[in-house]
Amino acid sequence: MTRLFKTLAAGTLMAALVSAAVPAFALDDQQKKEMGDFIREYLVQNPEILIEAQNALEAKQQAMRVDQSTKAVAENKKEIFASPADITLGNPKGDVTIVEFFDYNCGYCKHALSDMDDILAKDKNVRFVLKEFPILGPDSIAAHRVANAVRLVAPEKYPQFHRALLGGQAHASEQTAIAVATSLGLDEGAIRKSMAQNPNDDQVRQAYQLANAIGITGTPTYVLGDEALFGAVGQDAIAEKVANIRACGKATC
């Protein structure tokens, strides 16, 4: 959000608050004009108030978002952390579980792939769950449908498939996902048969429902402990939360 937009938004907010505080019927047209002129002059002379108001609003909105996500995580632990439709990397008996909602066409998810690999390389007691969450159009949905077939036909190949498709430069689609699967030695006919017999509609629908409850609007989003981390926050931020969970049982001690 640009500073100009923040300032305009804060000004609108300030004007709305003043208008609400002074009932319209209590002022005639001249008094309304004088009040408007006064407000404008005061804000021009004290512009820092606009930034303070906007910062306070953003902080309040962020607190509300965190509260919503924390409640949703507590209410949906099984679906988030232990869905049989998800692939688990790292230590299946790890003491901390990290869940990543991702889309194969998400540029930020591609960037964050190395974060996942670095965390798994450095911490042998982390369980990492991949939650397929196609939100970037029909090609993403199709690519994730292929991924689900790979999970069912050859689950041992899924980690390689995931890294190859997400880490590749090509736009993810059914065609490119099939190409990745066959490059790993999987039979295209078996993949397509699984796609037809075992569509992933239910698990995608569940991912959407969880995302809506948690307040997820983009990818990647991580869930660990009792919190959600929105965006490609980096391995250091995730590792800090992992350390907190081990220290006090919560993502924020």
PLY file of the C-alpha trace (Angstrom):
ply
format ascii 1.0
element vertex 253
property float x
property float y
property float z
element edge 252
property int vertex1
property int vertex2
end_header
0.00 0.00 0.00
1.52 3.34 -1.03
1.95 6.18 1.47
-0.37 8.34 -0.67
-3.10 5.72 -0.54
-2.60 5.30 3.20
-2.90 9.06 3.69
-6.06 9.30 1.62
-7.57 6.34 3.42
-6.70 7.80 6.80
-8.18 11.15 5.79
-11.39 9.46 4.74
-11.46 7.58 8.01
-10.91 10.78 10.03
-13.64 12.61 8.17
-16.03 9.72 8.69
-15.33 9.65 12.41
-15.92 13.39 12.78
-19.10 13.17 10.73
-20.35 10.37 12.94
-19.52 12.31 16.07
-21.45 15.43 14.96
-25.01 14.58 13.80
-25.86 16.17 10.45
-29.10 17.67 11.76
-27.15 19.67 14.40
-25.35 21.79 11.77
-26.62 24.09 9.07
-24.82 24.37 5.72
-22.56 27.20 6.83
-21.58 25.35 9.99
-20.85 22.21 7.99
-18.57 24.21 5.69
-16.78 25.81 8.63
-16.35 22.41 10.27
-14.99 20.95 7.03
-12.56 23.84 6.61
-11.41 23.42 10.21
-10.83 19.69 9.79
-8.92 20.21 6.57
-6.72 22.94 8.04
-6.00 20.89 11.14
-5.02 17.80 9.15
-2.85 19.83 6.78
-1.02 21.31 9.75
-0.77 17.95 11.54
-0.42 15.33 8.76
1.24 12.84 11.10
-2.20 12.20 12.60
-3.27 10.60 9.33
-0.38 8.15 9.44
-1.02 7.39 13.12
-4.69 6.69 12.39
-3.85 4.45 9.45
-1.20 2.54 11.45
-3.67 2.04 14.29
-6.29 0.77 11.84
-3.84 -1.66 10.23
-2.71 -2.93 13.64
-6.32 -3.49 14.67
-7.10 -5.32 11.42
-3.99 -7.50 11.80
-4.94 -8.35 15.38
-8.42 -9.35 14.24
-6.94 -11.49 11.46
-4.60 -13.26 13.88
-7.47 -13.86 16.30
-9.61 -15.33 13.51
-6.83 -17.60 12.27
-5.91 -18.80 15.76
-9.50 -19.78 16.54
-9.87 -21.53 13.19
-6.64 -23.50 13.67
-7.81 -24.66 17.10
-11.17 -25.76 15.69
-9.77 -27.60 12.64
-6.59 -29.28 13.87
-7.33 -32.71 12.43
-8.19 -31.40 8.97
-5.16 -29.09 8.92
-2.46 -31.31 10.39
-3.63 -34.89 9.78
-5.56 -35.10 6.51
-4.86 -38.44 4.77
-4.96 -36.60 1.43
-1.81 -34.60 2.20
1.78 -35.61 1.57
4.19 -35.46 4.50
7.88 -34.69 4.05
10.64 -34.75 6.63
10.19 -36.71 9.83
6.71 -38.31 9.94
7.04 -38.43 13.75
8.54 -34.96 14.10
7.76 -32.95 17.21
6.65 -29.90 15.18
4.43 -29.92 12.10
4.52 -27.20 9.46
1.62 -27.11 6.99
2.00 -25.16 3.75
-0.96 -24.14 1.60
0.45 -23.73 -1.91
-0.40 -23.38 -5.60
1.86 -24.72 -8.34
1.56 -21.44 -10.26
2.34 -19.21 -7.28
5.58 -17.32 -7.84
6.04 -16.76 -4.11
5.58 -20.51 -3.51
8.32 -21.20 -6.06
10.60 -18.81 -4.20
9.69 -20.43 -0.88
10.50 -23.95 -2.08
14.11 -23.49 -1.01
12.90 -22.40 2.45
11.17 -25.73 2.88
14.21 -27.68 1.72
16.57 -25.70 3.96
14.35 -26.24 7.00
14.14 -29.97 6.33
17.90 -30.18 5.82
18.72 -28.33 9.03
16.02 -29.71 11.32
15.55 -33.47 11.28
12.67 -33.36 13.73
10.23 -31.34 11.60
7.20 -32.84 9.92
6.28 -30.82 6.80
2.80 -31.21 5.31
1.93 -30.04 1.79
-1.65 -28.78 1.49
-2.60 -28.47 -2.18
-4.56 -25.25 -2.60
-5.10 -24.37 -6.29
-6.44 -20.81 -6.44
-4.80 -19.39 -9.56
-7.16 -20.61 -12.25
-8.08 -23.73 -14.23
-4.48 -24.66 -15.08
-3.59 -24.72 -11.39
-6.60 -26.92 -10.65
-5.57 -29.29 -13.45
-1.93 -29.41 -12.29
-3.02 -30.24 -8.75
-5.29 -32.96 -10.11
-2.25 -34.56 -11.72
-0.33 -34.15 -8.46
-3.07 -36.01 -6.60
-2.84 -38.86 -9.11
0.92 -39.02 -8.58
0.29 -39.19 -4.82
-2.02 -42.16 -5.31
-0.14 -44.03 -8.04
3.42 -43.55 -6.78
3.55 -41.69 -3.45
7.30 -42.29 -3.22
7.70 -40.16 -6.38
5.59 -37.28 -5.13
8.42 -35.34 -3.41
10.44 -35.37 -6.65
7.36 -34.45 -8.66
6.53 -31.60 -6.30
10.02 -30.11 -6.41
10.27 -30.48 -10.19
6.89 -28.92 -10.98
6.99 -26.15 -8.38
10.66 -25.44 -8.98
10.35 -25.37 -12.76
10.01 -22.27 -14.89
7.13 -23.54 -17.01
3.54 -22.53 -16.29
1.93 -25.41 -14.39
-0.93 -27.07 -16.26
-2.19 -30.57 -16.89
0.24 -30.91 -19.81
3.33 -29.72 -17.94
2.41 -31.73 -14.84
1.99 -34.90 -16.91
5.34 -34.19 -18.56
7.01 -33.96 -15.14
5.35 -37.19 -14.00
6.44 -39.14 -17.07
9.98 -37.74 -16.80
10.13 -39.47 -13.40
9.21 -42.80 -15.01
5.49 -42.82 -14.28
3.06 -44.20 -16.83
0.82 -41.53 -18.33
-2.03 -43.99 -18.76
-1.94 -44.90 -15.08
-1.89 -41.22 -14.10
-4.87 -40.38 -16.31
-6.80 -43.42 -15.09
-6.27 -42.32 -11.48
-7.33 -38.78 -12.35
-10.60 -40.11 -13.78
-11.31 -42.58 -11.00
-10.11 -40.50 -8.04
-10.74 -36.80 -8.65
-9.42 -34.55 -5.91
-12.53 -32.36 -5.79
-13.31 -33.17 -2.14
-9.83 -32.42 -0.82
-9.61 -29.17 -2.80
-13.01 -28.19 -1.47
-11.81 -28.95 2.07
-8.70 -26.84 1.49
-10.88 -23.93 0.36
-13.09 -24.30 3.44
-10.10 -24.36 5.76
-8.57 -21.36 4.02
-11.81 -19.43 4.36
-12.03 -20.24 8.07
-8.41 -19.30 8.73
-8.55 -16.17 6.60
-6.13 -17.32 3.91
-6.35 -15.22 0.77
-3.06 -16.10 -0.92
-0.17 -18.53 -1.11
2.02 -19.61 0.44
0.45 -19.67 3.89
1.95 -21.72 6.70
0.18 -23.13 9.73
2.22 -24.32 12.69
1.37 -24.65 16.32
-1.60 -22.39 16.95
-0.88 -19.77 14.29
-0.97 -19.05 10.58
1.89 -17.24 8.83
0.73 -15.44 5.70
3.07 -15.09 2.74
6.61 -16.14 1.88
7.96 -15.09 5.28
11.28 -16.91 4.90
12.93 -19.79 6.70
14.19 -17.66 9.60
10.67 -16.56 10.56
9.41 -20.14 10.31
12.36 -21.51 12.30
11.67 -18.96 15.02
8.09 -20.20 15.34
9.32 -23.81 15.45
11.70 -22.92 18.28
8.88 -21.18 20.15
6.63 -24.22 19.89
9.36 -26.37 21.37
10.02 -23.85 24.12
6.50 -22.96 25.25
4.05 -24.98 23.16
2.91 -21.94 21.15
4.11 -20.25 17.97
4.49 -17.00 19.95
5.79 -17.33 23.49
0 1
1 2
2 3
3 4
4 5
5 6
6 7
7 8
8 9
9 10
10 11
11 12
12 13
13 14
14 15
15 16
16 17
17 18
18 19
19 20
20 21
21 22
22 23
23 24
24 25
25 26
26 27
27 28
28 29
29 30
30 31
31 32
32 33
33 34
34 35
35 36
36 37
37 38
38 39
39 40
40 41
41 42
42 43
43 44
44 45
45 46
46 47
47 48
48 49
49 50
50 51
51 52
52 53
53 54
54 55
55 56
56 57
57 58
58 59
59 60
60 61
61 62
62 63
63 64
64 65
65 66
66 67
67 68
68 69
69 70
70 71
71 72
72 73
73 74
74 75
75 76
76 77
77 78
78 79
79 80
80 81
81 82
82 83
83 84
84 85
85 86
86 87
87 88
88 89
89 90
90 91
91 92
92 93
93 94
94 95
95 96
96 97
97 98
98 99
99 100
100 101
101 102
102 103
103 104
104 105
105 106
106 107
107 108
108 109
109 110
110 111
111 112
112 113
113 114
114 115
115 116
116 117
117 118
118 119
119 120
120 121
121 122
122 123
123 124
124 125
125 126
126 127
127 128
128 129
129 130
130 131
131 132
132 133
133 134
134 135
135 136
136 137
137 138
138 139
139 140
140 141
141 142
142 143
143 144
144 145
145 146
146 147
147 148
148 149
149 150
150 151
151 152
152 153
153 154
154 155
155 156
156 157
157 158
158 159
159 160
160 161
161 162
162 163
163 164
164 165
165 166
166 167
167 168
168 169
169 170
170 171
171 172
172 173
173 174
174 175
175 176
176 177
177 178
178 179
179 180
180 181
181 182
182 183
183 184
184 185
185 186
186 187
187 188
188 189
189 190
190 191
191 192
192 193
193 194
194 195
195 196
196 197
197 198
198 199
199 200
200 201
201 202
202 203
203 204
204 205
205 206
206 207
207 208
208 209
209 210
210 211
211 212
212 213
213 214
214 215
215 216
216 217
217 218
218 219
219 220
220 221
221 222
222 223
223 224
224 225
225 226
226 227
227 228
228 229
229 230
230 231
231 232
232 233
233 234
234 235
235 236
236 237
237 238
238 239
239 240
240 241
241 242
242 243
243 244
244 245
245 246
246 247
247 248
248 249
249 250
250 251
251 252
